[in-house]
Amino acid sequence: MLPSGWPGHIWLEGRTSVHLQDHQPRPSHMPRGPAQKTGEGFLNSAMAPARTRSVMILADAVEHGWLTPEGKPIRILDALCATGVRPRRWRREVPGQHRLRITANDLDENAVAWGRASHEAHPVGDGHDWEIEAGRFARDCEGVVEDGIHWVEGDARKLMVQSPHQWIDLDPFGSPVSFLDAAIQSISRIGVLDVTATDTAALCGSAKTSAARRYGSVGIVDSYMHDDAVRILLATIARVAAMHDRTMQPILSLFDGHHVRVTVLLKRSKEEASSLLDSIGYRIRGSPYHFSNTPEGKYSGPMWTGPLFDADIAGRITTERAIELCGGRTEDVPDYWSEVDEDHANRELDRSVRHISESAELLSGDHLLVAMDGLGVAAGIGQIPSAKKILEKLHSNGFRAARTHMPEPMFATDADWETVLELVGQLTEGSS
Ligand SMILES: C[S@@+](CC[C@H](N)C(=O)[O-])C[C@H]1O[C@@H](n2cnc3c(N)ncnc32)[C@H](O)[C@@H]1O
């Protein structure tokens, strides 16, 4: 039976045609805030950049073989898929489909029906159909495979207990904490967990009781709150992973507009899982901050104090690659698609990956994160030089420095705070 409101109107996200409900406006290229829930068949277009990066990281795993050996299938689950846009994008836009076993699950009947109807209306049609394997405990897995996607309507936790996966995506409304335990147990010996959290008030430190309850953390609302939010979520995942003898390596950890999104690699290893907890600590404020394993003074945390990116994988998340994989081609675009739409789509792809590859090396190791806005007072100068000038100055003095994918202007560097202030001061002297 067709879902209510079907077919709505068609939009192209990446290379994939999606059906928006009639009352949903066409997305624009501008950075988008949280979309209002629009009922079943709901698509949050603000999440398009996160879905693009998910396509890119999965394509990278297939191409570079860092997840499963060549030839072995990757069982990948979008546990809370709503209308199935992400799994449909994996299906259409990731090369090497013969390796993928994609499952799309949601509890909402109409959302799953909407996803299935969309997939049927825009099939990939390459004949990639596969048999559903029996789950753990030799139970039959529910659902149906249609044109290479296994559609299931049910509780994500039940599905994750039933079957092992090499990749799980968790994109709930609000906090992901209630799904973490089941997801981590479902991950095979090695696997990727991709987690979204939209409860940013808790993670950024303004909703203190929710932060304490869900994450056992305290936050401070200042320039570092977005980086704190990412690190608090990472620490929560690391702790649950350690409970299940798994170690965690971040691949890509971002605060993007109105949500936190972290992609981590989990591996089974008791020894490494024990030492994982050494990377959990506190951000102590003052000049401008340092990490410590114990709370002291004015602090936020506990949070992950280790690397945020994998240098190699994040280093390959470039605009060129985004356009190559996800840029709409002539055969993909809807009839009404104009040059303006095409320009908007390409600009959104660029925005989805902005500053990631250039900051990959720094964010995969120890670094100092500097908020541009705080520099004026700290360096005792009236006019803060442009980010471009500051980065050039750091580079010419032999330091690494790069803008980061943060909502506010920030850069990461391997210079220490005193050096940053001194070089910024020199820039101001030079301009007077
Ligand atoms: C934020 S939406 C997901 C958006 C989707 N990932 C996308 O990219 O369009 C959250 C979804 O979780 C579903 N959901 C909530 N609890 C669930 C559960 N226990 N099992 C499966 N789905 C659930 C809701 O029906 C909703 O569609």
The ligand as a Gaussian input file, in Angstrom:
#p B3LYP/6-31G(d) Opt

LIG

0 1
 C       15.893000      11.728000      13.207000
 S       14.905000      10.492000      12.493000
 C       16.003000       9.651000      11.418000
 C       16.371000      10.440000      10.207000
 C       17.051000       9.635000       9.130000
 N       18.243000       8.956000       9.614000
 C       17.394000      10.473000       7.910000
 O       18.582000      10.650000       7.561000
 O       16.443000      10.983000       7.265000
 C       14.716000       9.333000      13.806000
 C       13.910000       8.121000      13.435000
 O       14.011000       7.172000      14.489000
 C       12.831000       6.372000      14.459000
 N       12.797000       5.606000      15.727000
 C       12.608000       6.058000      16.988000
 N       12.736000       5.034000      17.861000
 C       13.037000       3.930000      17.152000
 C       13.326000       2.571000      17.502000
 N       13.327000       2.159000      18.775000
 N       13.619000       1.717000      16.497000
 C       13.611000       2.117000      15.208000
 N       13.341000       3.393000      14.819000
 C       13.055000       4.281000      15.779000
 C       11.741000       7.386000      14.227000
 O       10.586000       6.780000      13.683000
 C       12.426000       8.355000      13.231000
 O       12.082000       8.032000      11.906000

